[in-house]
Amino acid sequence: MDSATALAAARIGLAAFVIAFTGAMAPGPLLTVAVTDTLRRGRVSAILLLVGHALLEALLLFGFALGLQDLLREPLAATVLAVAGGGFLVWMGGSLIRDALRGRMTLEVTPEDRPTDLNPVAKGCLVSLSNPYWTLWWVTIGVKLAADALAAGWLGVTAFFIGHELADFAWYATVIQAVHTGRRFISDRVYAWAVGLLAAFIVYLGVSFIVRAFL
């Protein structure tokens, strides 16, 4: 490996890190679910969402090497992803609202009592995939960066992936820690209201994704 290749990879990684914040910091389903899971299941579960998110993006990079970006640009593919993703968000948000209304939200739980819905890694994949703006980011901003990385070889792809995921982790870890720290100061009643409102926002996002798919 020569110095020019290493320098090119370093530039790709730095660019990926900086530009990834344009997607990570935007309000959306993954951020909302990360906050909800921090409240309900703790920091580890919320961090595992990011593992699922990263696995999905690793698969996406592999798909780009095979030309997947052309398929994602097709209107039908965008519509299918928006409708399926929106439906998943409505289901998940509705389940949270149901639990809040039935009084199942409490901060005093043992590990055995914690919610046992989706595995957090799988949830991280599905929530990311449910957001059509995530797909839009990748087939516009992301595809150019990924193309540069692929042109630089395995080192460029590695640098791009690490830089991108570090940005996601830096932002979400900050949010997760802030929510976890504030968690000790809220009552069960406030907790139930907070999760209920977040769930309502998730449902709103799901419905809006479905509606916009047909507009």
C-alpha positions as CSV (number, residue, x, y, z in Angstrom):
1,M,0.0,0.0,0.0
2,D,1.6,3.3,-1.1
3,S,1.2,6.7,0.7
4,A,-1.0,8.1,-2.1
5,T,-3.5,5.3,-1.6
6,A,-3.5,5.7,2.2
7,L,-3.9,9.5,1.8
8,A,-6.9,9.0,-0.6
9,A,-8.5,6.6,1.9
10,A,-8.0,9.0,4.8
11,R,-9.7,11.8,2.8
12,I,-12.6,9.5,1.9
13,G,-13.0,8.5,5.6
14,L,-12.9,12.1,6.8
15,A,-15.4,13.2,4.1
16,A,-17.7,10.3,5.0
17,F,-17.5,11.3,8.7
18,V,-18.4,15.0,8.1
19,I,-21.1,14.4,5.5
20,A,-22.7,11.6,7.4
21,F,-23.9,14.1,10.0
22,T,-26.3,15.5,7.4
23,G,-28.2,12.2,7.7
24,A,-27.6,11.3,11.3
25,M,-28.7,14.6,12.8
26,A,-31.9,14.8,10.8
27,P,-35.0,14.0,12.9
28,G,-36.5,10.7,11.8
29,P,-37.6,7.2,12.9
30,L,-34.2,5.9,14.0
31,L,-33.6,8.8,16.3
32,T,-37.1,8.6,17.8
33,V,-36.8,4.8,18.3
34,A,-33.4,5.3,19.9
35,V,-34.8,7.7,22.4
36,T,-37.8,5.3,23.1
37,D,-35.5,2.3,23.5
38,T,-33.2,4.2,25.9
39,L,-36.2,5.0,28.1
40,R,-37.7,1.5,27.9
41,R,-34.8,-0.8,27.6
42,G,-31.6,1.1,28.5
43,R,-28.5,2.3,26.6
44,V,-27.3,-1.1,25.5
45,S,-30.5,-1.8,23.6
46,A,-30.4,1.6,22.0
47,I,-26.8,1.2,20.9
48,L,-27.6,-2.2,19.4
49,L,-30.0,-0.3,17.1
50,L,-26.9,1.3,15.6
51,V,-25.4,-2.1,15.1
52,G,-28.4,-3.1,13.0
53,H,-28.2,0.2,11.2
54,A,-24.5,-0.3,10.4
55,L,-25.1,-3.9,9.2
56,L,-27.8,-2.6,6.8
57,E,-25.4,0.0,5.4
58,A,-22.7,-2.6,5.0
59,L,-25.1,-4.6,2.9
60,L,-26.0,-1.5,0.9
61,L,-22.3,-0.8,0.1
62,F,-22.0,-4.4,-1.1
63,G,-25.1,-3.9,-3.2
64,F,-23.7,-0.7,-4.7
65,A,-20.7,-2.7,-5.9
66,L,-23.3,-4.8,-7.8
67,G,-25.2,-1.9,-9.2
68,L,-28.1,-1.8,-6.6
69,Q,-28.2,2.1,-6.8
70,D,-29.9,1.8,-10.2
71,L,-32.7,-0.3,-8.8
72,L,-33.2,2.1,-5.8
73,R,-33.7,5.0,-8.2
74,E,-36.7,3.3,-9.8
75,P,-40.0,5.0,-8.8
76,L,-41.7,1.6,-8.1
77,A,-38.9,0.6,-5.7
78,A,-39.2,3.9,-3.8
79,T,-42.9,3.5,-3.5
80,V,-42.7,-0.1,-2.2
81,L,-40.1,0.9,0.4
82,A,-42.1,3.9,1.5
83,V,-45.4,1.9,1.9
84,A,-43.8,-1.1,3.6
85,G,-41.7,1.0,5.8
86,G,-44.6,3.3,6.7
87,G,-46.7,0.3,7.6
88,F,-44.0,-1.0,9.9
89,L,-43.7,2.3,11.7
90,V,-47.5,2.5,12.2
91,W,-47.5,-1.0,13.7
92,M,-44.6,-0.3,16.0
93,G,-45.9,3.1,17.1
94,G,-49.3,1.7,17.6
95,S,-47.9,-1.0,19.9
96,L,-46.2,1.5,22.0
97,I,-49.3,3.7,22.3
98,R,-51.3,0.6,23.3
99,D,-48.8,-0.3,26.1
100,A,-48.8,3.3,27.4
101,L,-52.6,3.4,27.5
102,R,-52.8,0.1,29.3
103,G,-50.4,1.2,32.0
104,R,-47.5,-1.1,31.0
105,M,-45.0,1.7,31.0
106,T,-42.9,1.8,34.2
107,L,-39.2,2.6,34.9
108,E,-39.1,0.1,37.8
109,V,-38.5,-3.1,35.8
110,T,-36.2,-6.1,36.2
111,P,-34.3,-7.5,33.2
112,E,-36.9,-10.3,32.9
113,D,-39.7,-7.7,32.7
114,R,-38.2,-5.6,30.0
115,P,-40.1,-5.3,26.7
116,T,-39.5,-8.3,24.5
117,D,-40.6,-7.0,21.1
118,L,-38.1,-7.1,18.2
119,N,-34.5,-7.8,18.7
120,P,-32.8,-4.4,18.8
121,V,-30.3,-5.3,16.0
122,A,-33.2,-6.4,13.7
123,K,-35.1,-3.3,14.7
124,G,-32.2,-1.1,13.8
125,C,-32.2,-2.6,10.3
126,L,-36.0,-2.4,9.8
127,V,-36.4,1.1,11.2
128,S,-33.6,2.4,9.0
129,L,-35.0,0.7,5.9
130,S,-38.5,2.1,6.8
131,N,-37.3,5.7,6.2
132,P,-37.5,6.7,2.6
133,Y,-35.3,9.7,3.3
134,W,-32.6,7.3,4.3
135,T,-32.9,5.7,0.9
136,L,-33.0,9.1,-0.7
137,W,-29.8,10.2,1.1
138,W,-28.0,7.1,-0.1
139,V,-29.0,7.3,-3.8
140,T,-28.0,11.0,-3.9
141,I,-25.2,12.1,-1.5
142,G,-24.2,8.5,-0.4
143,V,-23.9,7.0,-3.9
144,K,-21.2,9.6,-4.9
145,L,-19.2,9.0,-1.8
146,A,-19.6,5.2,-2.1
147,A,-18.5,5.4,-5.8
148,D,-15.3,7.3,-4.8
149,A,-14.7,4.7,-2.1
150,L,-15.2,1.8,-4.4
151,A,-12.8,3.4,-6.9
152,A,-10.2,3.5,-4.3
153,G,-10.4,-0.2,-3.6
154,W,-10.9,-2.1,-0.3
155,L,-9.0,0.5,1.7
156,G,-11.2,3.3,0.5
157,V,-14.4,1.3,1.1
158,T,-13.2,0.5,4.7
159,A,-12.4,4.1,5.4
160,F,-15.7,5.3,4.0
161,F,-17.7,2.7,6.1
162,I,-15.8,3.5,9.3
163,G,-16.0,7.2,8.9
164,H,-19.7,7.1,8.1
165,E,-20.6,4.8,11.1
166,L,-18.4,6.8,13.5
167,A,-20.5,9.9,12.7
168,D,-23.7,8.0,13.4
169,F,-22.3,6.6,16.6
170,A,-21.0,9.9,17.8
171,W,-24.4,11.7,17.4
172,Y,-26.6,8.9,18.6
173,A,-24.4,8.1,21.6
174,T,-24.6,11.7,22.7
175,V,-28.4,11.7,22.4
176,I,-28.7,8.3,24.1
177,Q,-26.5,9.4,27.0
178,A,-28.5,12.6,27.4
179,V,-31.8,10.7,27.6
180,H,-30.3,8.1,30.0
181,T,-29.1,10.8,32.3
182,G,-32.4,12.6,32.4
183,R,-34.3,9.3,32.8
184,R,-33.6,9.2,36.6
185,F,-35.5,12.4,37.1
186,I,-38.8,11.5,35.6
187,S,-41.8,9.7,37.1
188,D,-43.6,6.7,35.6
189,R,-46.5,9.0,34.6
190,V,-44.1,11.4,32.7
191,Y,-42.3,8.4,31.3
192,A,-45.6,7.0,29.9
193,W,-46.5,10.3,28.4
194,A,-43.0,10.7,26.9
195,V,-43.1,7.3,25.2
196,G,-46.7,7.9,24.1
197,L,-45.8,11.1,22.4
198,L,-42.8,9.6,20.7
199,A,-44.9,6.7,19.6
200,A,-47.5,9.1,18.1
201,F,-44.6,10.8,16.2
202,I,-43.6,7.4,14.9
203,V,-47.1,6.7,13.7
204,Y,-47.2,10.2,12.1
205,L,-44.0,9.5,10.2
206,G,-45.3,6.1,9.0
207,V,-48.6,7.6,7.8
208,S,-46.8,10.5,6.1
209,F,-44.4,8.1,4.3
210,I,-47.3,6.1,2.9
211,V,-49.3,9.2,1.8
212,R,-46.2,10.8,0.1
213,A,-45.5,7.5,-1.7
214,F,-48.8,8.0,-3.6
215,L,-48.4,11.8,-4.1
